[in-house]
C-alpha cells in the first residue's frame, strides 16, 4: 500500500518537474542556511572552549594596586602592593591548590642578527601546572633556577619561529635586555587566548632573575600579579573570598576602605564570553530557521494548487473505493518527499558553503552530525505540518462535486 503511494507520489512530482524544483528550492535554501549558520556558531563556540581550556582550570588572578597622583589614577598593577610572602600565604589557604607570582614585562630579544619584541614573564615552577602548559622539548624552570636567579629561559612557539627560524633553540644563548639567557625548554603550542592574544608569543624566566637582572623591582620580593588555582570549580567563589580577606588582613585595610589589589575570576570571565557566543549561535540558527518556514509555506501553496488541479482524479479514486485517510496519506507523502529531497540537496549546499566560508574568509566553521540530523527532522516536520492542510482539503472533497469539477 505505502509502496504504491510512494510510486504515485513520485509520478505526480515527475509530471511537473519545474514546479517540483521550485517547491524544493525553498527547502534547499532554508536547510543550507541552517547548516551554514549552525556550523559557524559551533565553530565559534569550539574556539572559545579551546581558549578557555588553554588558560588552565579554576584560575584566579590577583593584581597589585593602582597609583593616584595629582588627580590622575593609573590602572591595577601599576604599583607593586603584593609580594612573594603574600603568594605563600595564599598558597596555604585550604581552597587554593597552587599559586605562582608573576613579574611581566615587554622586552626585546636578540639572537644573532634576529630580534623580536615579546612578553617576558618572571615566574616559578608551579606556573606550568597552573596554566596546564606542557613542555614540548627540554626542561621547565626549576626551583634551583629560582633560588640561584639563573639566566635560563623557556620560549613559546612563536618566539622560536620568529627569533630562531629553523634552528633548534635548545642550548642556544639569546639576549634579553642585553643579558644573556640560555634556552632550556620549548613550550607546547597554546594558540590564541579568548581575548585574541597570541599565548605562544611568550618567554618564561625565573621570578628572581626577572627582578634582579631584567626588570628590576621597586621593593624586594614585590610582584605585580599572583596567579592562583582554586582546589576545584566549586571552591572558586570561596577561594576569591578567602584571598580577599587574607590580603585585606595582611595589608591592614580598614573595613569599608577600597583594597589596594584586585581579585579576578578568570574562568568566570571566559565562561561569560562562551555563554555570549552560545546565545549568538542560537540566534543565528533561529534566523536561519525562518527560511525553513518560508520554504514550508511554499510547499503548502504548491500542494494547494496540486489539489485543485487533481480534483477530478481525487473524485475518481473516491468513487472506486479510496478512503479519506488514503487520500490524506497520499498528499502528505508527496509533501514530505518534496521536503526531504530539498533537505538532502540543502545539506550538500550547506556543507559546501561552510567549507567555502572557511577557505575564503577564514571563519572557522564546524559541521556536526546533530546539525544534519536536526535539519532532516525539521524538514520532515515542515513537510507534515504544511502539507497537512492541503492533504486534508483533498481528503474531504465530496466525490460527486470532485467528479463534476472541470
N, C-alpha and C positions, 0 to 999 in steps of 0.2 A: 504493500500500500504506500508506504513512505517512499520507496524507490520509484514507484510510478509518478508520485507527486513531484519528486526531485527532477525526474526527466522532463515532466511537463513544464516545470518552472524554468528549467534550462532552455527548453524550446521557446517559451514565451519571451525570455530575455534575448535569445538569439534573433527573434523576429524583428526586434527594434534595437539594433546594436548601438546606434548613436545615442538614443535615449538612455539605454542602459549605461553607456560610458559616462554621459553627463551626470546621471544619478550617482554613479560610483565616485565621480570626481570630488564631490563634497566630502565624502568619507576619506578619500585619499589625502586631501589637503588637511582635514581635521586630524587624522591619525598621524600624518607626517609631522604636523606642528606639535602634537602632544609628545611624540618620541623625541623630537629635537629639544623642546623646552625641558623635558624631564632629564635628558642627557646632560644638558648644560647645568641644570640645577644640581644633579647628582655629582657632576664633576666639581662644581664649586664647593659642595659640602665635603667631598673627599679631600680637596686641597686644604680646607680649614682643619679637618680632622688630622691630616698629616702634620700640619703646622703645630697643632696643639700637642700631638704626640712627640714632636721634635723638641718641644720646650722641656719636657720632663713631666713627671706627675706630682700633683699636690704641692705646687710651688708657691711660695710667698716671698715677696721682695721687700726688704726694709731699706728705705732710703734715708740718708742723713738730712739734716735740716737746711733751711734757707737763710739767706742774709738779707738785711734791710739797712740801707744807708741813704740818708737824705731823701727819704720817702720812696726810694726805689727798692723793690723787693725782687730778689732772684729766686729761681726755682729750687725745688727739692734736690738735694745732692750737691749744692753749691758750696757748702761748708761742712767739713768733717765733724759731725757731732757724735759719731759712732766709733767704736774701737774694737780691737780684737777681743778684749775681755768681754764686751757685750755679746760678741758672737759665741764665745764659750758659754756664757750664761744662758743664752738662748738654746744652745745645744743640750743643756741639762734639763730643759722642760720636758715633762712626760708626753706632751703632744707633738714633740718635734723628733724627727728621725735623723736628719743630717743638717749641717749648716756650713756655709763657706763664705768668708769675707771676699769682697771684690774691690780691686783698685783699677778702674777703667781709664783709658786714655787713648787718644789718636796719635799715632807715631809713623814716621817714615822708615820703611825697611829698605835696606840696601844689601844686594848680593852681587858681587862682580860689577857689571855695568848696568844691572837692572835695579829698579827701585819701585816701591809700591807703598802707598799710604793706606793704613788699615787700623782697626780697633785692636788694642793690646790690653789684655786683662791680666792683672796680677791676682792669683788665687791660690787655693790649697787643694790637696788631693781629693777631698770629698766632692768638689765641684763636678768631677766626671760622673759620679754616681747620681748626684742631684739632677743633672741635665740628661742622664742616661745616654751619655756621649761616649761611644766606643772608640778605641784607638785602632786605626786600620793597620798601621805598622809602627814599630818602635815601642817606646815606653811613655807612660804618663809622667806628670810631675810627682815626685815622691816627697815624703816628709823630710828626708835628708836634704833635698834640694831647698825646701823652705827654711829649714834651720840654718843652712850654710849660705843662704842667699845666692844660690848657684845661678850662673848665667846660661840657663838652658831654656828651650822653648819648644812648645808643641804647636804645630801650624795646621790651619784648615786647608781644605782642598782648593779654594780659590787662591789663597796665598801661594800654594805650591805651583799652580798653573801660571800665575802672573809673575812670580818672582824667580822661580827655578826652571820653568819651562819643562823640558823633557828630562832634566837631571833629577837624580834621586836626592832629595834634600836631607835624608838621614845622615847625620855626622857632619854636614856642611855648616860653615860658620857664616852667619849674616849679622848685620849691624842694626841695632835698634837705638836711635838717638846717639849714634857714634859708639855705643857699647857693643862689643862682640858677644853673640849668643850662639850656642851650638844647638842645632835642631835635633831633638831626641825622639820625636814622635810625630805622626800624622793623624789628624782626627778623621773619623769616618764622615762621609757626606751627610749633611743635615738638610740642605735646601733652604728655602725662604721661611722666615717666621710668619706668624699670622698678620704682622704689621708690614710685611713686604721686605724686610731686611734680609740680606744675604748672611745667613749664620756661618757659612763656610769661609767668609772673609774675616778670619779671626786668628789671633795669636795668643796663646796662653803661656804665662811665665810665672815663676814662684812669687807669692804675695810679697815676701820680704825683699826680693830683688826689685820688684816694681817700685817699692817705697824708697829703697836706699840708692838704687843705681839708674832708675829710669825716670819716674815721675816726681820723686821726692814726696815728702809728707810734711804738712804744716805742724802736725803733732805726732810724736812717736806712736806707732801702732794704731793710728787712726785709719778709718776706712769710710768710703763714701756710700757703700751699699753692702748689704748682707743678704745672701740668698739662702732661703730656708725651705726644707722639705718637711711637710707635716707627716705624721705617722700614717695617716690614711685620709681619704677624701672626706670621710665623716668627721674627722678631727680638725678640719681646716678652720671652721668658724671659732672653735675653742682655742686653736693654736694662735689665731690672729689676736684674740682677746688676751691670751697669756703673754704674748710678745709685747703687746701694747702696755699691759700692766707692769711687766718686768722692766721695760725701758723707762717708763714714767718714774718708777721707783728708783732706778739706778741714776737717772738724771735729776731726781728730786723735783719733778714737775708738779706744782701745786694743782689741786683739784679745780677744774674749770678753766685752766690755762691751756692754750694750744701747745701740744708737744712739738719739740724740735726734731721730729723724724716723721716718716710716712710709712705705713704698712699697706702693701698692695697684694691682693689675692690675684696672682697671675692666671691661675686656672679659671677663676670666675670670669675674668675679662675675656679670655679666649672662648669660653663656653657661651658667653653672651653674643660674641660675634658669630659663633656656629649656629646659635638659635636664630639670629637675624638672617643668616644665609638660608637656613631651612625654611623660614617664613617666605623668603623671596622665591625659593624653589616651588613652594606650594602655590604662590601667586602666579608664577609663570605657567605651571601646569593647569591652573584654573582658567587662565586667559585662553590657553590653547584648547581647552575643552569646549569653549564657546563655539569654536569652529566645528566640533563634532555635532553639537546641537543643530547648527545651521545645516550640516550635511544630513542630519536626520529629518529636518523639515523638508529638504529636497526630496528625500526618499518618500515621505508621505504624499507630497504633491504629485510626484510621478505615479505613485501607486493609485491615487485617486483618478488620475487620467486613465490609467490602465483598466481600472474597474469600469469606468464609463465606456471605454472602447470595447470591452469584453462582456458587456451586459447581456447581449443575446446568447453568447457562449455559456454564461452562468445559468441563464434560464433553461437552456437545453440540458445542461448537466443536472439541474434540479429535477427536470421533467423525467429523466431516465433513472432517477433514484439517488442522486448525490444528496448527502445530508448537509445541514448548515455547517457543522463542525468540519466537514471535508472541504467545503469552500473556504472557510476561515483558515484552516491549516494550509491550504494551497497558497493563498496570498501572503500569509505570514512567512512561509518558506521562501517565497520569492523575495520578500523584503530582507530577510535575514541573509540569504545568499548574496544579494547585491551588497549588503553592508559588510559581510565578511570578505568578499572579494576586494572591495575597496580598502578594507583594513590590511589585507596582505600586501597590496601594492603600496599603501600608505606606510607600512613598516619599512619596506625596502627604500622608499623615498626618505623617510626619517633617518634611517641608518646612514644613507648616502650623504644627506645634508649635515649630519653630525660629524662625519669624517671630514667633509669639505670645510666645515666651520673651523675644525681643529687645525687643519692643514693651512688654511688661508689666513685666518685671523689669530690663530694661536690660542683660542679659547678652549680650555680643557673640557671635553665632553665625554661622559662615560655612559654607555648604554647598558642597562641591566635587564636580566630576563624578566623581572617582575614588571618593568615598564611595558615590555612587549605583551606579556600576559594580560596586563591591565587594559591595553589597547584593544585586544581581542574581546575581552569581557565587555568593555564599554560598547564596542561595535555591535556585538550581539544584542545587548540591552537596547541600544538605539534602534536596531532593526526591528526588534519585537515591539518596542514602545511606539515608534512612529509608524510601524506597519500595521498595528492592531486596528486603528480606526478605519483605514481603507478596507482591510480584510473583513471586519465586522459589517461594514456597509455592504460589501459584496454578499456576505452570508445571509443577510436579512432582506435581500431583494425578493420581491414576490415573483414566483415563476411565471405567472401569466403576463404580468407587466414587463418582465425581462424578455419574454419571447416576442412581445409586440414592439420592443424598442428598436428603432431604426438608426 
